[in-house]
Structure formats: structure tokens, C-alpha cells
């Protein structure tokens, strides 16, 4: 079937309804339910579907009032603008203190927090007419107990309720109001949608863009709260604390990792803009201080002022709109403000420079880049090479539901691995480590690690600026999903030909682990001595050796590769290249 049906949508929302929108609308009309939940991947067109439902119900006389509930102030305005294009006047500036909206409006757009603050007021308004309530990104109704209670109190009397979400799962077990939960075979109650349209099907239908993830590693050094200096490779096997500290060090604006990754991302953006003239980039930062520092670095890279969007900025919504409309502006840096629902269709390149790692936030953030405008646009997102993020990137097409509990069998609770991960990563931000003591990021550098696409990994690693990295940064910005896979496989094959020793890393003989440990020690001692002689950081020396000799990190290198690096370093000591 083609991705669209030839039925007209309400004038102004879309020239045609997409296949999923028409299917969901047909199902809604057939069932005529009081409650209906539509799950559709970000960028698929949930707003168009909901407004088509609203227009039909208004025209039929079944409802005479609309209330849209959204997570943010900015989204209230977006809903009002979209509704006005089909002849529905919705007031996004309504305040609880107003009591009632003007007669020229058929309804209001409010936030979840606004409803929770005065649920009785909104219940009275719901009861005053035949009300359709549109609950946008309904998973937010479970953000706090008071929010869920307030939403339930305010909208229980509604004539119709239409729930929408692109991410129907949460990292906790707070129930979401007006969502049905059904017990599965394992005894777990999971959310049930009436219609679902995931990223995988949307990608096949060419409704959303393919997303290519560029993962960057590097050597990190920091001082712990106890005063101990530590060093680790970003993404290498390590404890959770070491991973978080290395991650935090990478995101430090004063290190070398962030400038290197921003530079690589900008090169990618310039490449995309050769074919997509108004393509824009977005950096998602952890906090305000980092956001301003990242923006300053982008200013120097681009020669233009970077747009900064902060959560406490009253002009945030206007800044987002201005950036969206001005195709000459290349980069925007935001803290949480552009996490979901915000529509900036020209975003093609992203940098995930935040230590927030819940599946919910990650899905919302990546959703900013998947909205498709023209045929064959490809999105690229740069991220730290840490296991939790690369796992989420590889699971882009996996559909999840919201589970209220986990099954328990026998004497112990056997929690699925993914649920353990979700629990461990709930509100897990490496920046919070700073509050535990005087953590200090001392040094960082970046190296290209790999590319992730459609559950596969490509690339053999390499230094920043290397031929291995440039192969992937130069991918055309206009490609079909199958063309992306083909091109990535071709680059992988070319790199294997250039470095055939990588394909033969496994020696025929049994590895002598004692000898391997001895050579590692010799190499580390020599690197330390060379570092003291030249003033170059040890991590930088290791990266230069990898660039010169090839092969993986020290911990994964073979004996032959370590011996080659040791010999190269000895030559450097005596002035030979």
C-alpha cells in the first residue's frame, strides 16, 4: 500500500491523510469510543490526525468544546496555530485566573501542570459543554501523583477523550490516567493502545527520516571527590560510576572532546546543506552553563550567532520559532526545551551532549530529527560512545508499552534485563555526581568510534579527521533507507581493505595472557615517559599511536599490535617518524 490514501484531510492540515492516519480515523469512526489512545512515532503526524477527529466531531455537533492538554507552553501555541488552519479557534493564552475563555474560542490549550494546579476549575469547564479533551504526550500525566490525580478529576466528565503519544512507556510505574492496562502472560499489566504506528513501519512507509548515529569515544581523565585521579576510555567496559565520570568528563566544555565532536557535526551539517540548503543542527545540553559554552564554540566555528534556548527563558518559544523559520541560521543549543513535540522540520544534524539517558528522554530527543519534509532526507545524530546510548540507538525500531510492575517468580524477583536498565537509568545523569564532592574533569580527547544504523554497527574507529571518520561524515544528505545501509556497508568494506590486519586480529595460537600483560605494561610505561618528555597527555600519545599503527584500544589490541606501537614509540624517542 502507498503511504497515503487519496482522502482529503481537513483543509490546512495536510493535502492528504497518510495511510496510518486514515486507518486510525476509520477505526475511530467505526468504534465511536469515549476513550481512544493513538501511539505514533514522533514526526508521523499525530496533530493532523487529532485535529481531523476534532473537526469531524465539531461538524457533527457531538462536541461543542475542545480542551488540548500539552506538556509545555510552546506546544500550546503550536496546537492553537494548527487548529486555526482548519477553522478551530483555540486559546493558548488562557490562564486559570481568567476563569473562562472568550466567546470567539471553541476551547483552550493548557499544560498538565496548569490542570493539576486547579483541577476543579477545569472540571467545571469540562462539564459546561460537550467536551473533547486531547491529551497530547499523555505519558506526562504520570509525571507526578498530583498531576495524574488532577487530570483524572478534571476530565472524567468529558464527552470524548483522545490520548496521543509517541513514547507510550515510562521509566517508572506511575499509572497514566485514562489508559487501559492489560495483564500479559507474565502477569505484568501493560498499556494498551487502540492504534499504534511505530518508527519501523513509518520508516518503511517513508513517513519519517532514517537516522544515522555517529558514536565518538576518547580518553578521559578526572579527579574524584576523594581526590584520586582516574583515567578511562569512554565506552570501554567499566563500572557504572567510572562510565558516568568518563561521560561527564567528555561533556565538559573545557576539554577537547566536545570541540572535536562539534567540529565533526558542523562538517556533517555543511555537507548536508550542499543538498538541503536550510538544514539545521541542534545540540541538546545538560545544563545552562554547558549550553552557553557549547554555543560560544559553535559561534567560532560558524561565524554566526548560535540560537540558545533555555528552560527558564520567557522568550524560548519565540527563539525556537525564529530559528525554525530562518534557514540561514545553522545551529541551536537547547536544554530540555526541545525534548518533544517541538516542530523544527529542518533539523537534520544533532549532537546528544547530555548525560540524561532514560529511554523516554532519548526517544523524545531523537524524535526531533525524524520529521520528514522532502524525499530521501537523512538525519545524523552524534553521541558519546557509552553502552546505554548505543543500546538505545540500536533499539530505535523496538516498540514498547508502559509496564506497571514486573513479574515475580519463586523466592526472588526475576527482573528482565531491560527493566533493570530502565530502573538503573531513571533520572540517571552523570552531572549529579558533581553534588557528591569536588569532582573535576581534567582532560578529554575524542576519537571516532563507529556508526550505528538499523541495528547494525559500521566503522573500525579512527582519529578525528582521519580518512575513516571522513568516509562517514561525507555520506550524502539525501538517501533512501536502503541506500544508507548499502553505502555504510561499502565504506566498511573499503576500510577493511585499507587495514586488512583488523580482519585478522584473532591469532591462530593461544594467547599468552602473561606476555600480553607484560607488553601492555611496557607500552604504558613508555607512553608515560614520552608524555613527561614532551608534555603531551598520555591519552593523546595513545591515540597518536593508534592513528599511526592502527588497531583498537590497548585493552583489545593483540600482542603484535602492541609491539608495533612500542617500536613506533621508541622511534619517536630518538626523533624518527
Order of alpha helices (4+ residues) and beta strands (2+ residues): alpha-beta-alpha-beta-alpha-beta-beta-alpha-alpha-beta-alpha-beta-beta-beta-beta-alpha-beta-beta-beta-alpha-alpha-beta-alpha-beta-alpha-beta-beta-alpha-beta-alpha-alpha-beta-beta-beta-beta-alpha-alpha-alpha-alpha-alpha
